[in-house]
Amino acid sequence: MSFRIDERATDFREIDRFDHGVGWIAHPEERMQRASHALEVDGEVWLIDPVDADGLDDLLAEFGEVAGVVVLLDRHKRDAAAIADRHGVPVYLPAFFEGVAEELPRETPIARFDDELADTGIEALTVVDSRFWQEAALYDRETGTLVVPESVGAADYFRVRGERLGVHPMRRAVPPRDTLGGLRPERVLVAHGPGVLSGATGTLADALEGSRRRAPLLYAKTARSLLPF
């Protein structure tokens, strides 16, 4: 089945359900496995890097009223503006992001956050801040939920055999150990593929510690996938 990446999904596959949130993949057949998440905080719902789909609002209504839509990677604008406008809420961007607000529709309200997402108590961590890559993560110590949009992922092209979670191919040589290495999450939610809902601390540590060592295996796997036979 083929589709345009900007085509609205007519259905979605639910993933990563837990007491305070849920995730979904709007186009389950795509290789990128773009995953989106909703986090519930005090009866309000915060959407993370969302891809829109028919019936999505019914899923969100199970957790509460949408309070904001968050973009955690400069390249993950996805359907943030459309969903935010539909719910009458702002798009929230990390304070250090540059150039992202200008790429959103002019009429979409923008809110900024620094080391905490609004007044949710969820910590915001700077993962990458460079000219070519701007990425933040969210860490809710109360629920044990860590959301990382790009530096680690669970889609097939992130992982080699035996990995439940893998470091992004472009970050294998310099994995985000300084930012993520000391965390002890109960679950890790990612923006590509289903998250890790059990054994998350050990899985994250294994991904970071084995990143460089297993990089050649991942690159060889990627090269084989590009062969015409």
CYANA upper distance limits for C-alpha pairs under 8 A (distance plus 0.5 A):
  1 MET  CA     29 GLU  CA      8.07
  3 PHE  CA      7 GLU  CA      7.12
  8 ARG  CA     52 ASP  CA      6.87
  8 ARG  CA     53 ALA  CA      6.36
  8 ARG  CA     54 ASP  CA      8.13
  9 ALA  CA     26 ALA  CA      6.24
  9 ALA  CA     27 HIS  CA      6.86
  9 ALA  CA     52 ASP  CA      7.23
  9 ALA  CA     53 ALA  CA      5.04
  9 ALA  CA     54 ASP  CA      6.81
 10 THR  CA     53 ALA  CA      6.24
 10 THR  CA     54 ASP  CA      5.50
 11 ASP  CA     26 ALA  CA      6.87
 11 ASP  CA     27 HIS  CA      8.17
 11 ASP  CA     53 ALA  CA      6.38
 11 ASP  CA     54 ASP  CA      6.24
 11 ASP  CA     55 GLY  CA      7.61
 12 PHE  CA     24 TRP  CA      6.81
 12 PHE  CA     25 ILE  CA      6.06
 12 PHE  CA     26 ALA  CA      4.67
 12 PHE  CA     27 HIS  CA      6.84
 12 PHE  CA     28 PRO  CA      7.47
 12 PHE  CA     53 ALA  CA      6.99
 12 PHE  CA     54 ASP  CA      8.38
 13 ARG  CA     24 TRP  CA      5.93
 13 ARG  CA     25 ILE  CA      5.70
 13 ARG  CA     26 ALA  CA      6.86
 13 ARG  CA     27 HIS  CA      8.33
 13 ARG  CA     28 PRO  CA      6.98
 14 GLU  CA     22 VAL  CA      7.92
 14 GLU  CA     23 GLY  CA      6.38
 14 GLU  CA     24 TRP  CA      4.81
 14 GLU  CA     25 ILE  CA      7.02
 15 ILE  CA     22 VAL  CA      7.02
 15 ILE  CA     23 GLY  CA      5.32
 15 ILE  CA     24 TRP  CA      5.62
 15 ILE  CA     25 ILE  CA      7.73
 15 ILE  CA    194 PRO  CA      6.57
 15 ILE  CA    195 GLY  CA      8.31
 16 ASP  CA     21 GLY  CA      8.24
 16 ASP  CA     22 VAL  CA      5.81
 16 ASP  CA     23 GLY  CA      5.63
 16 ASP  CA     24 TRP  CA      8.09
 16 ASP  CA    189 LEU  CA      8.03
 16 ASP  CA    194 PRO  CA      6.95
 16 ASP  CA    195 GLY  CA      6.59
 16 ASP  CA    196 VAL  CA      8.39
 16 ASP  CA    197 LEU  CA      7.55
 17 ARG  CA     21 GLY  CA      6.41
 17 ARG  CA     22 VAL  CA      4.63
 17 ARG  CA     23 GLY  CA      6.86
 18 PHE  CA     22 VAL  CA      6.70
 20 HIS  CA     39 LEU  CA      6.46
 20 HIS  CA     40 GLU  CA      5.47
 20 HIS  CA     41 VAL  CA      7.73
 20 HIS  CA     63 PHE  CA      8.18
 20 HIS  CA    143 THR  CA      8.22
 21 GLY  CA     37 HIS  CA      7.76
 21 GLY  CA     38 ALA  CA      5.87
 21 GLY  CA     39 LEU  CA      4.95
 21 GLY  CA     40 GLU  CA      6.01
 21 GLY  CA     63 PHE  CA      7.78
 22 VAL  CA     37 HIS  CA      6.28
 22 VAL  CA     38 ALA  CA      5.96
 22 VAL  CA     39 LEU  CA      7.37
 23 GLY  CA     35 ALA  CA      7.30
 23 GLY  CA     36 SER  CA      5.95
 23 GLY  CA     37 HIS  CA      4.62
 23 GLY  CA     38 ALA  CA      6.67
 24 TRP  CA     35 ALA  CA      6.23
 24 TRP  CA     36 SER  CA      5.94
 24 TRP  CA     37 HIS  CA      6.95
 25 ILE  CA     33 GLN  CA      7.09
 25 ILE  CA     34 ARG  CA      6.45
 25 ILE  CA     35 ALA  CA      5.20
 25 ILE  CA     36 SER  CA      6.91
 25 ILE  CA     51 VAL  CA      8.26
 25 ILE  CA    193 GLY  CA      8.25
 26 ALA  CA     34 ARG  CA      7.85
 26 ALA  CA     35 ALA  CA      7.89
 26 ALA  CA     51 VAL  CA      6.80
 26 ALA  CA     52 ASP  CA      7.37
 26 ALA  CA     53 ALA  CA      6.47
 27 HIS  CA     33 GLN  CA      7.64
 27 HIS  CA     34 ARG  CA      7.92
 28 PRO  CA     33 GLN  CA      6.72
 29 GLU  CA     33 GLN  CA      7.99
 30 GLU  CA     34 ARG  CA      8.43
 31 ARG  CA    155 ALA  CA      8.23
 31 ARG  CA    156 ASP  CA      8.49
 32 MET  CA    155 ALA  CA      7.23
 32 MET  CA    192 HIS  CA      6.76
 32 MET  CA    193 GLY  CA      8.25
 33 GLN  CA    155 ALA  CA      6.60
 33 GLN  CA    191 ALA  CA      8.43
 33 GLN  CA    192 HIS  CA      5.51
 33 GLN  CA    193 GLY  CA      5.53
 34 ARG  CA     51 VAL  CA      8.10
 34 ARG  CA    191 ALA  CA      6.22
 34 ARG  CA    192 HIS  CA      5.20
 34 ARG  CA    193 GLY  CA      6.97
 35 ALA  CA     49 ASP  CA      8.46
 35 ALA  CA     50 PRO  CA      7.97
 35 ALA  CA     51 VAL  CA      8.06
 35 ALA  CA    190 VAL  CA      7.40
 35 ALA  CA    191 ALA  CA      5.01
 35 ALA  CA    192 HIS  CA      5.64
 35 ALA  CA    193 GLY  CA      6.29
 35 ALA  CA    194 PRO  CA      7.55
 36 SER  CA     47 LEU  CA      8.02
 36 SER  CA     48 ILE  CA      6.44
 36 SER  CA     49 ASP  CA      6.12
 36 SER  CA     50 PRO  CA      5.11
 36 SER  CA     51 VAL  CA      6.74
 36 SER  CA    191 ALA  CA      6.54
 37 HIS  CA     47 LEU  CA      6.26
 37 HIS  CA     48 ILE  CA      5.65
 37 HIS  CA     49 ASP  CA      7.69
 37 HIS  CA     50 PRO  CA      7.15
 37 HIS  CA    189 LEU  CA      8.40
 38 ALA  CA     45 VAL  CA      6.65
 38 ALA  CA     46 TRP  CA      5.97
 38 ALA  CA     47 LEU  CA      4.96
 38 ALA  CA     48 ILE  CA      6.69
 38 ALA  CA     60 LEU  CA      7.71
 39 LEU  CA     45 VAL  CA      6.03
 39 LEU  CA     46 TRP  CA      5.63
 39 LEU  CA     47 LEU  CA      6.96
 39 LEU  CA     48 ILE  CA      8.34
 40 GLU  CA     44 GLU  CA      5.98
 40 GLU  CA     45 VAL  CA      5.06
 40 GLU  CA     46 TRP  CA      6.91
 40 GLU  CA     63 PHE  CA      6.59
 40 GLU  CA     64 GLY  CA      7.70
 41 VAL  CA     45 VAL  CA      6.87
 41 VAL  CA     46 TRP  CA      8.20
 41 VAL  CA    120 THR  CA      7.04
 43 GLY  CA     63 PHE  CA      7.20
 43 GLY  CA     64 GLY  CA      5.67
 43 GLY  CA     65 GLU  CA      7.57
 44 GLU  CA     63 PHE  CA      7.73
 44 GLU  CA     64 GLY  CA      5.64
 44 GLU  CA     65 GLU  CA      5.67
 44 GLU  CA     66 VAL  CA      6.41
 44 GLU  CA     67 ALA  CA      6.27
 45 VAL  CA     60 LEU  CA      7.92
 45 VAL  CA     63 PHE  CA      7.01
 45 VAL  CA     64 GLY  CA      6.24
 45 VAL  CA     65 GLU  CA      6.18
 45 VAL  CA     66 VAL  CA      5.00
 45 VAL  CA     67 ALA  CA      6.06
 45 VAL  CA     68 GLY  CA      7.67
 46 TRP  CA     66 VAL  CA      6.58
 46 TRP  CA     67 ALA  CA      6.30
 46 TRP  CA     68 GLY  CA      5.70
 46 TRP  CA     69 VAL  CA      6.34
 46 TRP  CA     70 VAL  CA      7.55
 47 LEU  CA     66 VAL  CA      8.00
 47 LEU  CA     68 GLY  CA      6.94
 47 LEU  CA     69 VAL  CA      5.17
 47 LEU  CA     70 VAL  CA      6.37
 48 ILE  CA     69 VAL  CA      6.62
 48 ILE  CA     70 VAL  CA      5.36
 48 ILE  CA     71 VAL  CA      6.64
 48 ILE  CA     72 LEU  CA      7.71
 49 ASP  CA     69 VAL  CA      7.96
 49 ASP  CA     70 VAL  CA      6.56
 49 ASP  CA     71 VAL  CA      5.52
 49 ASP  CA     72 LEU  CA      7.07
 49 ASP  CA     73 LEU  CA      8.38
 49 ASP  CA     76 HIS  CA      6.37
 49 ASP  CA     77 LYS  CA      7.19
 49 ASP  CA     78 ARG  CA      7.15
 49 ASP  CA     79 ASP  CA      8.28
 49 ASP  CA     80 ALA  CA      7.05
 49 ASP  CA    149 PRO  CA      8.34
 49 ASP  CA    191 ALA  CA      7.82
 50 PRO  CA     69 VAL  CA      8.26
 50 PRO  CA     78 ARG  CA      6.91
 50 PRO  CA     79 ASP  CA      6.46
 50 PRO  CA     80 ALA  CA      6.37
 51 VAL  CA     78 ARG  CA      6.29
 51 VAL  CA     79 ASP  CA      5.68
 51 VAL  CA     80 ALA  CA      7.85
 52 ASP  CA     56 LEU  CA      7.41
 52 ASP  CA     79 ASP  CA      6.36
 52 ASP  CA     83 ILE  CA      7.51
 55 GLY  CA     59 LEU  CA      7.53
 56 LEU  CA     60 LEU  CA      6.93
 57 ASP  CA     61 ALA  CA      6.55
 58 ASP  CA     62 GLU  CA      7.47
 59 LEU  CA     63 PHE  CA      8.28
 60 LEU  CA     64 GLY  CA      7.20
 60 LEU  CA     65 GLU  CA      8.09
 60 LEU  CA     66 VAL  CA      8.07
 61 ALA  CA     65 GLU  CA      6.94
 66 VAL  CA     87 HIS  CA      7.17
 66 VAL  CA     89 VAL  CA      8.02
 67 ALA  CA     89 VAL  CA      6.68
 68 GLY  CA     84 ALA  CA      7.29
 68 GLY  CA     89 VAL  CA      5.84
 68 GLY  CA     90 PRO  CA      6.12
 68 GLY  CA     91 VAL  CA      6.66
 68 GLY  CA     92 TYR  CA      7.18
 69 VAL  CA     80 ALA  CA      6.62
 69 VAL  CA     81 ALA  CA      8.49
 69 VAL  CA     83 ILE  CA      8.09
 69 VAL  CA     84 ALA  CA      6.41
 69 VAL  CA     89 VAL  CA      7.80
 69 VAL  CA     90 PRO  CA      7.03
 69 VAL  CA     91 VAL  CA      5.35
 69 VAL  CA     92 TYR  CA      6.39
 70 VAL  CA     80 ALA  CA      7.85
 70 VAL  CA     91 VAL  CA      6.27
 70 VAL  CA     92 TYR  CA      5.15
 70 VAL  CA     93 LEU  CA      6.73
 71 VAL  CA     76 HIS  CA      6.77
 71 VAL  CA     77 LYS  CA      6.70
 71 VAL  CA     80 ALA  CA      7.69
 71 VAL  CA     91 VAL  CA      7.76
 71 VAL  CA     92 TYR  CA      6.87
 71 VAL  CA     93 LEU  CA      6.19
 71 VAL  CA     94 PRO  CA      8.31
 72 LEU  CA     76 HIS  CA      7.55
 72 LEU  CA     93 LEU  CA      7.50
 72 LEU  CA     94 PRO  CA      7.62
 72 LEU  CA    135 GLU  CA      6.21
 72 LEU  CA    136 ALA  CA      5.62
 72 LEU  CA    137 ALA  CA      7.03
 72 LEU  CA    149 PRO  CA      6.80
 73 LEU  CA     77 LYS  CA      8.19
 73 LEU  CA    133 TRP  CA      8.30
 73 LEU  CA    134 GLN  CA      6.32
 73 LEU  CA    135 GLU  CA      4.99
 73 LEU  CA    136 ALA  CA      7.01
 73 LEU  CA    149 PRO  CA      6.90
 73 LEU  CA    150 GLU  CA      7.75
 74 ASP  CA     97 PHE  CA      7.60
 74 ASP  CA    100 VAL  CA      6.54
 74 ASP  CA    133 TRP  CA      7.46
 74 ASP  CA    134 GLN  CA      5.96
 74 ASP  CA    135 GLU  CA      7.09
 77 LYS  CA     81 ALA  CA      8.09
 77 LYS  CA    100 VAL  CA      8.42
 77 LYS  CA    104 LEU  CA      8.22
 79 ASP  CA     83 ILE  CA      6.72
 80 ALA  CA     84 ALA  CA      6.48
 80 ALA  CA     91 VAL  CA      7.22
 81 ALA  CA     85 ASP  CA      6.47
 81 ALA  CA     91 VAL  CA      7.05
 81 ALA  CA    104 LEU  CA      7.15
 81 ALA  CA    105 PRO  CA      7.54
 81 ALA  CA    108 THR  CA      6.80
 82 ALA  CA     86 ARG  CA      6.71
 83 ILE  CA     87 HIS  CA      6.85
 84 ALA  CA     88 GLY  CA      6.37
 84 ALA  CA     89 VAL  CA      5.58
 84 ALA  CA     90 PRO  CA      6.43
 84 ALA  CA     91 VAL  CA      6.73
 84 ALA  CA    108 THR  CA      8.13
 85 ASP  CA     89 VAL  CA      6.84
 85 ASP  CA     90 PRO  CA      8.10
 85 ASP  CA    108 THR  CA      7.03
 89 VAL  CA    109 PRO  CA      7.80
 90 PRO  CA    108 THR  CA      7.24
 90 PRO  CA    109 PRO  CA      5.20
 90 PRO  CA    110 ILE  CA      5.74
 90 PRO  CA    111 ALA  CA      6.59
 91 VAL  CA    108 THR  CA      7.73
 91 VAL  CA    109 PRO  CA      6.80
 91 VAL  CA    110 ILE  CA      5.51
 91 VAL  CA    111 ALA  CA      6.62
 92 TYR  CA    110 ILE  CA      6.44
 92 TYR  CA    111 ALA  CA      5.22
 92 TYR  CA    112 ARG  CA      6.02
 92 TYR  CA    113 PHE  CA      7.46
 93 LEU  CA     97 PHE  CA      7.27
 93 LEU  CA    101 ALA  CA      8.35
 93 LEU  CA    110 ILE  CA      7.74
 93 LEU  CA    111 ALA  CA      6.80
 93 LEU  CA    112 ARG  CA      5.47
 93 LEU  CA    113 PHE  CA      6.86
 94 PRO  CA    112 ARG  CA      6.12
 94 PRO  CA    113 PHE  CA      5.60
 94 PRO  CA    114 ASP  CA      6.46
 94 PRO  CA    124 ALA  CA      8.48
 94 PRO  CA    136 ALA  CA      7.51
 95 ALA  CA    112 ARG  CA      5.72
 95 ALA  CA    113 PHE  CA      5.84
 95 ALA  CA    114 ASP  CA      5.78
 96 PHE  CA    114 ASP  CA      8.32
 96 PHE  CA    129 ASP  CA      7.98
 97 PHE  CA    129 ASP  CA      8.47
 97 PHE  CA    134 GLN  CA      6.87
 99 GLY  CA    103 GLU  CA      7.31
100 VAL  CA    104 LEU  CA      7.37
101 ALA  CA    110 ILE  CA      7.57
102 GLU  CA    106 ARG  CA      8.07
104 LEU  CA    108 THR  CA      7.49
113 PHE  CA    117 LEU  CA      6.14
113 PHE  CA    118 ALA  CA      6.66
114 ASP  CA    124 ALA  CA      7.26
115 ASP  CA    123 GLU  CA      6.26
115 ASP  CA    124 ALA  CA      5.19
115 ASP  CA    125 LEU  CA      7.10
116 GLU  CA    120 THR  CA      7.75
116 GLU  CA    121 GLY  CA      6.77
116 GLU  CA    122 ILE  CA      6.10
116 GLU  CA    123 GLU  CA      5.06
116 GLU  CA    124 ALA  CA      5.59
117 LEU  CA    121 GLY  CA      7.41
117 LEU  CA    122 ILE  CA      6.17
117 LEU  CA    123 GLU  CA      6.98
117 LEU  CA    124 ALA  CA      6.81
117 LEU  CA    138 LEU  CA      8.50
121 GLY  CA    140 ASP  CA      7.63
122 ILE  CA    138 LEU  CA      6.91
122 ILE  CA    139 TYR  CA      6.19
122 ILE  CA    140 ASP  CA      5.13
122 ILE  CA    141 ARG  CA      7.84
123 GLU  CA    138 LEU  CA      6.11
123 GLU  CA    139 TYR  CA      5.57
123 GLU  CA    140 ASP  CA      6.71
123 GLU  CA    141 ARG  CA      8.49
124 ALA  CA    136 ALA  CA      7.07
124 ALA  CA    137 ALA  CA      6.26
124 ALA  CA    138 LEU  CA      5.25
124 ALA  CA    139 TYR  CA      7.01
125 LEU  CA    136 ALA  CA      5.95
125 LEU  CA    137 ALA  CA      5.58
125 LEU  CA    138 LEU  CA      6.71
125 LEU  CA    139 TYR  CA      8.05
125 LEU  CA    179 THR  CA      7.61
126 THR  CA    135 GLU  CA      6.95
126 THR  CA    136 ALA  CA      5.10
126 THR  CA    137 ALA  CA      7.03
126 THR  CA    179 THR  CA      7.79
127 VAL  CA    134 GLN  CA      8.25
127 VAL  CA    135 GLU  CA      5.90
127 VAL  CA    136 ALA  CA      5.61
127 VAL  CA    137 ALA  CA      7.00
127 VAL  CA    151 SER  CA      8.36
127 VAL  CA    176 PRO  CA      7.19
127 VAL  CA    179 THR  CA      6.58
128 VAL  CA    133 TRP  CA      6.77
128 VAL  CA    134 GLN  CA      5.74
128 VAL  CA    135 GLU  CA      5.45
128 VAL  CA    136 ALA  CA      7.37
129 ASP  CA    133 TRP  CA      6.76
129 ASP  CA    134 GLN  CA      5.24
129 ASP  CA    135 GLU  CA      7.03
130 SER  CA    134 GLN  CA      6.45
135 GLU  CA    149 PRO  CA      7.89
135 GLU  CA    150 GLU  CA      7.99
136 ALA  CA    148 VAL  CA      7.81
136 ALA  CA    149 PRO  CA      8.10
137 ALA  CA    146 LEU  CA      7.74
137 ALA  CA    147 VAL  CA      6.06
137 ALA  CA    148 VAL  CA      5.35
137 ALA  CA    149 PRO  CA      7.32
138 LEU  CA    145 THR  CA      8.47
138 LEU  CA    146 LEU  CA      6.23
138 LEU  CA    147 VAL  CA      5.60
138 LEU  CA    148 VAL  CA      7.39
139 TYR  CA    144 GLY  CA      7.79
139 TYR  CA    145 THR  CA      6.31
139 TYR  CA    146 LEU  CA      4.97
139 TYR  CA    147 VAL  CA      6.95
140 ASP  CA    144 GLY  CA      6.09
140 ASP  CA    145 THR  CA      5.63
140 ASP  CA    146 LEU  CA      6.91
141 ARG  CA    145 THR  CA      7.28
141 ARG  CA    185 PRO  CA      8.08
143 THR  CA    186 GLU  CA      8.14
144 GLY  CA    184 ARG  CA      8.02
144 GLY  CA    185 PRO  CA      5.20
144 GLY  CA    186 GLU  CA      5.20
144 GLY  CA    187 ARG  CA      6.86
145 THR  CA    185 PRO  CA      6.31
145 THR  CA    186 GLU  CA      6.61
145 THR  CA    187 ARG  CA      5.72
145 THR  CA    188 VAL  CA      6.69
145 THR  CA    189 LEU  CA      7.92
146 LEU  CA    185 PRO  CA      6.54
146 LEU  CA    186 GLU  CA      8.43
146 LEU  CA    187 ARG  CA      6.78
146 LEU  CA    188 VAL  CA      5.36
146 LEU  CA    189 LEU  CA      6.60
147 VAL  CA    188 VAL  CA      6.37
147 VAL  CA    189 LEU  CA      5.18
147 VAL  CA    190 VAL  CA      6.31
148 VAL  CA    152 VAL  CA      7.08
148 VAL  CA    153 GLY  CA      8.39
148 VAL  CA    188 VAL  CA      7.82
148 VAL  CA    189 LEU  CA      6.83
148 VAL  CA    190 VAL  CA      5.62
148 VAL  CA    191 ALA  CA      7.50
149 PRO  CA    153 GLY  CA      8.09
149 PRO  CA    189 LEU  CA      8.47
149 PRO  CA    190 VAL  CA      5.69
149 PRO  CA    191 ALA  CA      5.15
149 PRO  CA    192 HIS  CA      8.00
150 GLU  CA    168 HIS  CA      7.23
150 GLU  CA    190 VAL  CA      7.56
150 GLU  CA    191 ALA  CA      6.92
150 GLU  CA    192 HIS  CA      7.94
151 SER  CA    167 VAL  CA      6.23
151 SER  CA    168 HIS  CA      5.64
151 SER  CA    171 ARG  CA      7.19
151 SER  CA    175 PRO  CA      8.01
151 SER  CA    176 PRO  CA      7.70
152 VAL  CA    158 PHE  CA      7.90
152 VAL  CA    165 LEU  CA      7.15
152 VAL  CA    166 GLY  CA      5.92
152 VAL  CA    167 VAL  CA      4.78
152 VAL  CA    168 HIS  CA      5.89
152 VAL  CA    190 VAL  CA      7.48
153 GLY  CA    158 PHE  CA      6.32
153 GLY  CA    159 ARG  CA      8.35
153 GLY  CA    165 LEU  CA      6.21
153 GLY  CA    166 GLY  CA      6.00
153 GLY  CA    167 VAL  CA      6.91
153 GLY  CA    168 HIS  CA      7.16
153 GLY  CA    190 VAL  CA      6.00
153 GLY  CA    191 ALA  CA      7.29
153 GLY  CA    192 HIS  CA      5.92
153 GLY  CA    193 GLY  CA      7.05
153 GLY  CA    195 GLY  CA      8.44
154 ALA  CA    158 PHE  CA      6.57
154 ALA  CA    159 ARG  CA      7.16
154 ALA  CA    164 ARG  CA      6.96
154 ALA  CA    165 LEU  CA      5.42
154 ALA  CA    166 GLY  CA      6.70
154 ALA  CA    190 VAL  CA      7.57
154 ALA  CA    192 HIS  CA      6.48
154 ALA  CA    193 GLY  CA      5.25
154 ALA  CA    194 PRO  CA      6.72
154 ALA  CA    195 GLY  CA      7.20
155 ALA  CA    159 ARG  CA      7.52
155 ALA  CA    192 HIS  CA      5.86
155 ALA  CA    193 GLY  CA      4.94
155 ALA  CA    194 PRO  CA      8.02
156 ASP  CA    160 VAL  CA      8.27
156 ASP  CA    193 GLY  CA      8.49
157 TYR  CA    169 PRO  CA      8.47
157 TYR  CA    218 LEU  CA      8.30
157 TYR  CA    222 THR  CA      7.56
158 PHE  CA    165 LEU  CA      7.92
158 PHE  CA    166 GLY  CA      5.48
158 PHE  CA    167 VAL  CA      6.66
158 PHE  CA    168 HIS  CA      6.00
158 PHE  CA    169 PRO  CA      6.84
158 PHE  CA    218 LEU  CA      8.15
159 ARG  CA    163 GLU  CA      6.22
159 ARG  CA    164 ARG  CA      7.65
159 ARG  CA    165 LEU  CA      6.88
159 ARG  CA    166 GLY  CA      5.19
159 ARG  CA    167 VAL  CA      7.98
159 ARG  CA    218 LEU  CA      7.25
160 VAL  CA    166 GLY  CA      7.98
160 VAL  CA    214 ARG  CA      8.01
160 VAL  CA    217 LEU  CA      7.13
160 VAL  CA    218 LEU  CA      6.07
160 VAL  CA    221 LYS  CA      8.15
163 GLU  CA    203 THR  CA      8.47
163 GLU  CA    207 ALA  CA      7.60
164 ARG  CA    196 VAL  CA      7.92
164 ARG  CA    203 THR  CA      7.29
165 LEU  CA    196 VAL  CA      8.04
165 LEU  CA    203 THR  CA      7.11
165 LEU  CA    204 LEU  CA      7.31
165 LEU  CA    207 ALA  CA      6.45
166 GLY  CA    207 ALA  CA      5.83
166 GLY  CA    208 LEU  CA      8.39
166 GLY  CA    211 SER  CA      7.89
167 VAL  CA    171 ARG  CA      6.84
167 VAL  CA    172 ARG  CA      6.28
167 VAL  CA    175 PRO  CA      7.13
167 VAL  CA    207 ALA  CA      6.76
167 VAL  CA    208 LEU  CA      7.34
167 VAL  CA    211 SER  CA      6.68
168 HIS  CA    172 ARG  CA      6.72
169 PRO  CA    215 ALA  CA      8.03
169 PRO  CA    218 LEU  CA      7.94
169 PRO  CA    219 TYR  CA      8.12
171 ARG  CA    175 PRO  CA      5.88
171 ARG  CA    176 PRO  CA      8.41
172 ARG  CA    211 SER  CA      5.66
172 ARG  CA    212 ARG  CA      5.90
172 ARG  CA    215 ALA  CA      6.46
173 ALA  CA    211 SER  CA      7.53
173 ALA  CA    212 ARG  CA      5.74
173 ALA  CA    215 ALA  CA      8.06
174 VAL  CA    212 ARG  CA      8.19
175 PRO  CA    208 LEU  CA      6.46
175 PRO  CA    211 SER  CA      7.12
175 PRO  CA    212 ARG  CA      8.43
176 PRO  CA    180 LEU  CA      6.49
176 PRO  CA    181 GLY  CA      7.68
176 PRO  CA    208 LEU  CA      7.69
177 ARG  CA    181 GLY  CA      4.83
177 ARG  CA    182 GLY  CA      8.18
177 ARG  CA    208 LEU  CA      6.77
178 ASP  CA    182 GLY  CA      8.07
181 GLY  CA    204 LEU  CA      8.33
181 GLY  CA    205 ALA  CA      6.99
181 GLY  CA    208 LEU  CA      7.65
183 LEU  CA    201 THR  CA      7.78
184 ARG  CA    200 ALA  CA      8.18
184 ARG  CA    201 THR  CA      5.42
185 PRO  CA    200 ALA  CA      6.50
185 PRO  CA    201 THR  CA      5.87
186 GLU  CA    197 LEU  CA      7.31
186 GLU  CA    198 SER  CA      7.19
186 GLU  CA    199 GLY  CA      7.50
186 GLU  CA    200 ALA  CA      5.92
186 GLU  CA    201 THR  CA      7.04
187 ARG  CA    195 GLY  CA      7.81
187 ARG  CA    196 VAL  CA      6.01
187 ARG  CA    197 LEU  CA      5.01
187 ARG  CA    198 SER  CA      6.80
187 ARG  CA    199 GLY  CA      8.10
187 ARG  CA    200 ALA  CA      5.56
187 ARG  CA    201 THR  CA      8.15
188 VAL  CA    195 GLY  CA      6.10
188 VAL  CA    196 VAL  CA      5.64
188 VAL  CA    197 LEU  CA      7.10
188 VAL  CA    200 ALA  CA      6.57
188 VAL  CA    204 LEU  CA      8.29
189 LEU  CA    194 PRO  CA      7.71
189 LEU  CA    195 GLY  CA      4.89
189 LEU  CA    196 VAL  CA      6.99
190 VAL  CA    194 PRO  CA      7.47
190 VAL  CA    195 GLY  CA      6.14
196 VAL  CA    200 ALA  CA      6.26
196 VAL  CA    203 THR  CA      8.36
199 GLY  CA    203 THR  CA      6.63
200 ALA  CA    204 LEU  CA      6.46
201 THR  CA    205 ALA  CA      6.71
202 GLY  CA    206 ASP  CA      6.55
203 THR  CA    207 ALA  CA      6.74
204 LEU  CA    208 LEU  CA      6.81
205 ALA  CA    209 GLU  CA      6.45
206 ASP  CA    210 GLY  CA      6.25
207 ALA  CA    211 SER  CA      6.26
210 GLY  CA    214 ARG  CA      6.42
211 SER  CA    215 ALA  CA      6.54
214 ARG  CA    218 LEU  CA      7.08
215 ALA  CA    219 TYR  CA      6.72
216 PRO  CA    220 ALA  CA      6.54
217 LEU  CA    221 LYS  CA      6.62
218 LEU  CA    222 THR  CA      6.65
219 TYR  CA    223 ALA  CA      6.65
220 ALA  CA    224 ARG  CA      6.73
221 LYS  CA    225 SER  CA      6.82
222 THR  CA    226 LEU  CA      7.13
223 ALA  CA    227 LEU  CA      7.35
